[in-house]
Amino acid sequence: MENLIDLARQKGYPIGGLTVGQCIDLASEFGTRVSEVVIAEAVEVNKMTREEVLSAILSAFSHNLYAVEVGATTGESFLLGGVGQELTDGEIKLNEDPFINSALAYTLAAQVGNHCVGLQPCAGTGDSCPYSGLVRAMLETMDNKENVACLTALILKVGTIFRVGKTSTGCNMEGFGAGSATTAAVMAEMLGGTPEQVGKAIVLALSPTVAVPCTPRVMVPGLCATHIGGAILNGNLAAKLAVNTSVPVNVPVDVMISMAAAVHPESAKHIVPTVIKYMEPFFRTNESVENYVSKEVKDKEEAQIKATIAEATAEAQNLALKANSIVKPFGDAVVGGSSQAVGSPTNTARMAHELAKGEIIGVKIELYPELFARRGINVPGILMAAIYGAGTDNAKMYRSIMDKVKERKLKIEICEVEEYQLQRINVFATEKDSFVEALNRGGGRLVLRNASCPIDEAKSVARKLNIDVID
């Protein structure tokens, strides 16, 4: 362990403040598990022996494991009912993998126990549920208690970093986000993954959790179950992908964690209010508390609830009325990996090509920041459509277009514009230039904003090309 700490100091890493990425780097260079680096750091910082650190780690879970036991045996939750008891009596299986099934059952039991006797929070009480579920499952299925403590150390290293990052409301840095990341790390080590694979697993697990709010689950019956249970499933999937396949992951783990922390307060500010609007009618209330709220306030809330439900029902009806028939549900295939990032701008370019006359000599592409950042996949599609009128499903042209552009020495300009969702394709030709300005939509669809011809004529072009133009 001393040699490992020396290596960290040589690299200029702060002992007591190692990032997950630094732990992975040290483990890889030293030829050990990431959890061993975590333990070595704790030994050095706390001036304890390895045995003392491992004992303290397991002792830290004493109360939370008690909460798991309550939830698994006698506990009833005002949001989850007696689901902990139902899942731990052995009759119901949520997953065919015995370990994952056990971790799921005890994770949900932990949340029931949280509502009965409370949980000690890490980033929050949400992530303490999957942490506790994992630890309980490991204690039951692993004979080597030292190995359980090592894996638990890895849980707590990741979890305590999320604890700092959680500054506002949001399951992205708590039950679902932190829970997914820690599950991925633990499962990757359990599967014998390399330190690099542990990092990849965390990155893969974090991706679906970014910006996920937690407001609906803390007051609405049932919803919490798929947040905290999903952390186990999501983390397990990420670990198995990272360890057992060659799926490419090029995002450093520290960058992913930093992004999650940066998005977290933005989600709380911009997403949570909308979530509250739709979910508040279903919040579980406490009648003893409601007795102290004035009738005027409650009447106002009741009116707002009715209005929200009516509005949401109307919105759902509108979505259903606009939906395709199930006998023709899909749009044209889109090469390049994304119907929104590639399909929609490519279709905008197809329209611009149709409006131009003569030989094409140049193309100017203007994309809003998200599309501009993804130019590596959408520019080939845009160019094949703008120059040759190729459809979104033309895989052969998609692969060869950049060489064709170079051979023809066409003038290509790619610009970033600030307006949200804007994509403007300008085609320059010997007889007549053209442009189409649209807003990006998923499924290869677009909102037509402007064109080098009257809008009605542009819509006719879209219909001719079988391009879905929406309001």
C-alpha positions in Angstrom: 0.0 0.0 0.0 2.9 2.4 0.7 4.2 1.9 -2.8 0.7 2.7 -4.2 0.5 5.9 -2.2 4.0 6.8 -3.3 2.9 6.3 -6.9 -0.1 8.7 -6.3 2.2 11.3 -4.9 4.6 11.0 -7.8 1.7 11.7 -10.1 0.7 14.7 -8.1 -2.6 13.2 -7.0 -4.0 14.5 -3.7 -4.3 11.7 -1.1 -7.6 12.0 0.5 -9.1 13.7 -2.6 -8.5 11.1 -5.3 -11.1 11.2 -8.1 -12.6 8.0 -9.5 -10.5 8.5 -12.6 -7.3 8.9 -10.6 -8.2 5.7 -8.6 -8.7 3.9 -11.9 -5.4 5.2 -13.3 -3.5 4.1 -10.2 -5.1 0.7 -10.1 -4.3 0.2 -13.8 -0.6 1.2 -13.4 -0.1 -0.6 -10.2 -1.8 -3.8 -11.4 -4.5 -4.0 -8.7 -8.3 -3.5 -8.3 -9.8 -0.1 -8.0 -11.2 -1.0 -4.6 -7.6 -1.6 -3.4 -6.6 1.9 -4.3 -9.7 3.2 -2.4 -8.8 1.2 0.7 -5.1 2.3 0.5 -6.2 6.0 0.4 -8.4 5.5 3.4 -5.6 3.7 5.3 -3.2 6.6 4.7 -5.7 9.4 5.4 -7.2 7.9 8.5 -4.0 6.4 9.9 -5.7 3.1 10.3 -4.7 -0.4 9.4 -6.3 -2.2 6.4 -8.3 -4.4 8.8 -9.6 -1.3 10.7 -10.7 0.4 7.5 -12.5 -2.7 6.3 -14.2 -3.1 9.6 -15.3 0.5 9.7 -16.7 0.3 6.2 -19.0 -2.5 7.1 -19.9 -1.0 10.4 -21.0 2.2 8.6 -23.9 0.1 7.2 -25.2 -1.0 10.5 -28.3 1.2 10.7 -29.1 0.9 7.0 -28.9 -2.8 7.0 -31.3 -2.7 10.0 -33.7 -0.7 7.8 -33.4 -3.3 5.1 -34.3 -6.0 7.6 -37.4 -4.0 8.7 -38.5 -3.4 5.2 -38.0 -7.1 4.4 -39.9 -8.5 7.3 -42.5 -6.2 8.9 -42.3 -2.8 7.3 -45.1 -0.9 5.5 -44.4 2.2 3.4 -46.9 4.9 2.6 -45.5 5.0 -1.0 -44.4 1.4 -1.6 -46.7 -0.6 0.7 -45.3 -4.0 1.8 -43.3 -4.6 -1.4 -40.2 -5.4 0.6 -41.9 -8.3 2.3 -43.4 -9.6 -1.0 -40.0 -9.6 -2.7 -37.9 -11.2 0.0 -40.2 -14.2 0.9 -38.7 -16.1 -2.1 -41.9 -16.5 -4.1 -41.6 -13.4 -6.5 -38.6 -13.0 -8.8 -37.9 -9.8 -10.6 -34.7 -11.1 -12.3 -33.4 -14.6 -13.2 -29.9 -13.7 -12.0 -30.0 -14.8 -8.3 -27.6 -12.0 -7.1 -29.4 -9.2 -9.1 -32.7 -10.5 -7.9 -31.5 -10.4 -4.3 -30.0 -6.9 -4.7 -33.3 -5.7 -6.2 -35.4 -7.1 -3.4 -33.3 -5.7 -0.7 -33.0 -2.3 -2.4 -36.7 -2.0 -2.4 -36.9 -3.3 1.1 -34.4 -0.6 2.1 -36.8 2.1 0.8 -39.7 0.6 2.8 -37.4 0.6 5.8 -36.5 4.1 5.1 -40.1 5.1 5.5 -40.3 3.1 8.7 -37.0 3.8 10.6 -35.2 6.1 8.2 -31.9 5.6 6.3 -28.6 7.3 6.9 -28.2 9.3 3.7 -25.1 9.4 1.4 -25.9 11.7 -1.5 -29.4 11.2 -0.2 -31.5 8.4 1.2 -32.3 7.4 -2.4 -28.8 6.1 -3.2 -28.5 4.6 0.3 -31.2 2.1 -0.9 -29.2 0.4 -3.7 -26.0 0.7 -1.7 -27.7 -1.2 1.2 -29.4 -3.6 -1.2 -26.0 -4.5 -2.7 -24.3 -4.9 0.6 -27.0 -7.1 2.0 -27.0 -9.3 -1.2 -23.2 -9.6 -1.0 -23.2 -10.5 2.6 -25.7 -13.3 1.9 -24.0 -14.7 -1.3 -20.3 -14.2 -0.7 -18.3 -16.4 1.7 -15.3 -14.0 1.8 -16.3 -11.1 4.0 -13.1 -9.2 3.2 -14.1 -9.2 -0.4 -17.5 -7.8 0.5 -15.8 -5.0 2.5 -13.5 -4.2 -0.5 -16.4 -3.9 -2.8 -18.3 -1.8 -0.3 -15.3 0.5 -0.1 -15.7 1.1 -3.9 -19.4 1.8 -3.4 -18.6 4.4 -0.8 -15.8 6.1 -2.8 -18.2 6.7 -5.7 -21.1 7.5 -3.4 -19.3 10.1 -1.3 -18.3 12.0 -4.4 -21.9 12.0 -5.5 -22.7 13.3 -2.0 -20.7 16.4 -2.8 -22.2 16.8 -6.2 -25.8 16.6 -5.0 -26.7 20.2 -4.3 -30.3 20.3 -5.2 -33.3 18.0 -5.9 -32.7 15.3 -8.4 -32.4 11.5 -8.7 -29.7 12.1 -11.2 -27.2 12.5 -8.4 -28.9 10.3 -5.9 -31.0 7.0 -6.2 -30.9 6.5 -9.9 -27.7 8.3 -10.9 -25.4 7.5 -7.9 -27.0 4.1 -7.5 -26.4 3.2 -11.1 -22.8 4.4 -11.0 -21.9 2.4 -7.8 -23.7 -0.7 -9.0 -21.8 -0.6 -12.2 -18.5 -0.2 -10.4 -19.2 -3.1 -8.0 -20.6 -5.4 -10.7 -17.6 -4.7 -13.0 -15.2 -5.7 -10.2 -17.3 -8.7 -9.3 -17.1 -9.8 -12.9 -13.3 -9.6 -12.9 -13.2 -6.4 -15.0 -10.0 -4.4 -15.4 -9.8 -0.9 -13.8 -10.5 0.6 -17.3 -13.6 -1.5 -17.6 -14.8 -0.3 -14.2 -14.5 3.3 -15.5 -16.3 2.4 -18.7 -19.1 0.7 -16.7 -19.6 3.9 -14.6 -19.8 6.0 -17.7 -22.3 3.8 -19.4 -24.4 3.6 -16.3 -24.5 7.4 -15.8 -25.5 8.3 -19.3 -29.3 7.5 -19.0 -29.5 9.1 -15.6 -28.4 12.6 -16.4 -31.1 15.2 -15.6 -33.5 12.7 -14.2 -35.6 14.5 -11.5 -36.7 12.8 -8.3 -39.7 15.0 -7.4 -42.3 12.5 -8.7 -41.0 9.6 -6.7 -40.7 11.2 -3.3 -44.5 12.0 -3.0 -46.2 9.8 -5.6 -47.0 6.2 -4.7 -44.9 3.5 -6.5 -42.7 5.6 -8.7 -39.6 5.3 -6.5 -39.5 1.6 -7.1 -38.3 1.9 -10.7 -35.8 4.7 -9.8 -33.9 2.8 -7.2 -34.6 -0.7 -8.6 -33.6 0.7 -12.0 -30.2 1.7 -10.6 -29.5 -2.0 -9.9 -30.6 -3.1 -13.4 -29.0 -0.2 -15.2 -25.7 -0.6 -13.4 -25.7 -4.4 -14.0 -26.3 -3.8 -17.7 -23.5 -1.2 -17.9 -21.0 -3.5 -16.1 -21.8 -6.5 -18.3 -21.4 -4.4 -21.4 -18.1 -2.9 -20.3 -16.6 -6.3 -19.2 -18.1 -8.7 -21.6 -18.2 -6.8 -24.9 -16.0 -4.5 -26.9 -18.5 -1.6 -26.9 -16.4 1.6 -27.3 -16.5 4.2 -24.5 -14.2 7.2 -24.9 -15.6 9.5 -22.2 -13.3 9.7 -19.1 -15.2 8.8 -16.0 -14.3 12.0 -14.2 -15.8 14.0 -17.1 -19.0 12.0 -16.9 -19.4 12.6 -13.2 -18.6 16.3 -13.5 -21.2 16.6 -16.3 -23.8 14.9 -14.2 -23.0 17.3 -11.3 -23.2 20.3 -13.6 -26.5 19.3 -15.1 -28.0 18.4 -11.7 -28.9 22.0 -10.6 -30.1 22.9 -14.1 -32.5 19.9 -14.0 -33.8 21.1 -10.6 -34.3 24.6 -12.0 -35.8 23.8 -15.4 -37.2 20.3 -15.3 -38.5 19.8 -11.8 -41.2 22.6 -12.0 -42.7 20.9 -15.0 -42.6 17.6 -13.2 -44.3 19.1 -10.2 -47.0 20.6 -12.4 -48.0 17.1 -13.7 -47.3 15.0 -10.7 -48.6 17.2 -7.8 -52.2 16.0 -8.3 -51.0 12.6 -7.3 -48.8 13.5 -4.3 -49.7 11.5 -1.2 -50.9 13.9 1.5 -51.0 13.8 5.3 -54.5 14.6 6.6 -53.1 15.6 10.0 -51.1 18.3 8.2 -53.9 19.3 5.9 -56.0 20.2 8.9 -53.8 23.2 9.4 -54.0 24.5 5.8 -56.8 27.0 5.1 -59.8 26.0 3.0 -59.1 28.8 0.6 -55.6 27.4 -0.2 -56.9 23.9 -0.5 -59.7 25.0 -2.8 -57.2 26.8 -5.0 -55.0 23.7 -5.2 -58.0 21.5 -6.0 -59.0 23.8 -8.9 -55.4 23.8 -10.2 -55.2 20.0 -9.9 -58.4 19.6 -12.0 -57.1 22.1 -14.6 -53.8 20.2 -14.8 -55.4 16.8 -15.3 -57.8 18.3 -17.9 -54.8 19.9 -19.7 -52.7 16.7 -19.6 -55.6 14.6 -20.9 -56.1 17.0 -23.8 -52.4 16.8 -24.6 -52.5 13.0 -24.5 -55.5 13.1 -26.9 -53.6 15.4 -29.3 -50.6 13.1 -29.3 -52.8 10.1 -30.0 -54.7 11.9 -32.8 -51.4 12.8 -34.5 -49.8 9.3 -34.1 -49.2 7.1 -37.2 -51.3 4.1 -37.8 -49.6 1.0 -36.3 -49.7 -0.6 -39.8 -47.3 2.1 -41.0 -45.5 3.3 -37.8 -42.0 4.1 -39.0 -40.3 6.8 -41.1 -37.6 6.1 -43.6 -34.4 4.5 -42.3 -31.7 6.9 -41.2 -28.0 6.0 -41.5 -25.6 7.7 -39.1 -27.1 6.7 -35.8 -29.8 9.3 -35.0 -33.1 10.2 -36.6 -32.9 13.6 -34.9 -29.3 14.5 -35.3 -28.9 13.1 -38.8 -32.4 12.4 -40.2 -34.0 15.8 -39.7 -31.1 18.0 -41.1 -30.6 15.5 -44.0 -34.3 15.9 -44.9 -33.9 19.7 -44.8 -31.0 19.3 -47.2 -33.1 17.1 -49.5 -35.6 19.9 -49.8 -32.9 22.5 -50.5 -31.5 20.2 -53.2 -34.9 19.9 -54.9 -35.3 23.7 -54.9 -31.9 24.4 -56.5 -31.3 24.4 -60.3 -28.2 23.5 -62.3 -24.9 22.0 -61.2 -24.3 22.2 -57.4 -21.1 24.1 -56.6 -21.3 24.6 -52.8 -23.2 24.0 -49.6 -23.4 26.1 -46.5 -24.6 24.3 -43.4 -25.9 26.2 -40.3 -26.6 24.2 -37.2 -27.7 25.0 -33.7 -25.1 24.0 -31.0 -26.2 20.4 -30.3 -26.3 19.6 -34.0 -23.0 21.4 -34.6 -21.3 19.4 -31.9 -22.6 16.2 -33.6 -21.4 17.3 -37.0 -19.3 14.2 -37.4 -22.4 12.1 -38.0 -24.8 14.7 -39.5 -22.7 16.5 -42.1 -22.2 13.4 -44.3 -26.0 13.0 -44.4 -26.6 16.6 -45.1 -24.1 16.8 -47.9 -25.2 13.6 -49.7 -28.8 15.1 -49.6 -27.8 18.6 -50.6 -25.5 17.6 -53.4 -27.1 14.4 -54.8 -30.6 14.4 -53.3 -29.9 11.2 -51.5 -32.4 9.9 -49.0 -31.7 9.3 -45.3 -31.4 5.5 -45.9 -28.6 5.7 -48.5 -25.9 4.0 -46.5 -23.5 3.6 -49.5 -23.6 7.3 -50.3 -23.3 8.2 -46.6 -20.0 6.3 -46.5 -18.6 7.8 -49.7 -19.8 11.4 -49.7 -16.9 13.0 -48.1 -14.5 11.6 -50.7 -16.9 12.7 -53.5 -17.0 16.3 -52.1 -13.2 16.3 -52.0 -12.9 15.0 -55.5 -15.3 17.6 -56.9 -13.6 20.4 -54.9 -16.9 21.7 -53.8 -17.0 24.7 -51.4 -18.4 23.6 -48.1 -19.0 25.9 -45.1 -20.2 24.6 -41.7 -21.4 27.2 -39.2 -22.8 27.2 -35.7 -25.9 29.3 -35.0 -27.4 30.1 -31.6 -31.1 29.7 -32.2 -32.3 26.5 -30.5 -33.1 23.6 -32.9 -32.4 25.7 -36.0 -31.0 24.0 -39.1 -30.5 26.0 -42.3 -29.1 24.4 -45.4 -28.0 26.7 -48.3 -27.3 25.1 -51.7 -25.3 27.1 -54.3 -25.8 26.1 -58.0 -25.0 27.4 -61.4 -28.6 28.3 -62.3 -30.5 28.9 -59.1 -29.4 28.9 -55.4 -31.7 27.6 -52.7 -32.1 27.4 -49.0 -34.4 25.7 -46.5 -34.7 26.8 -42.8 -36.2 24.3 -40.4 -36.4 23.4 -36.8 -35.1 20.0 -35.8 -37.4 17.2 -34.7 -37.0 13.5 -34.0 -37.9 10.7 -36.3 -36.4 12.6 -39.3 -39.2 15.2 -39.1 -38.9 18.9 -39.3 -40.8 22.1 -38.7 -40.5 24.2 -41.9 -39.7 27.8 -41.0 -38.6 29.5 -44.3 -37.3 28.6 -47.8 -36.1 30.2 -51.0 -39.6 29.7 -52.4 -43.1 30.3 -51.0 -43.8 28.1 -48.0 -46.7 26.3 -49.7 -44.4 25.3 -52.5 -41.8 24.1 -50.1 -44.4 22.0 -48.3 -45.4 20.5 -51.7 -41.7 19.6 -52.2 -41.7 17.9 -48.8 -44.8 15.9 -49.7 -43.2 14.8 -53.0 -40.1 13.6 -51.1 -42.2 11.9 -48.4 -40.7 14.2 -45.7 -42.8 14.6 -42.6 -43.3 18.3 -41.9 -45.0 19.0 -38.6 -46.4 22.1 -36.9 
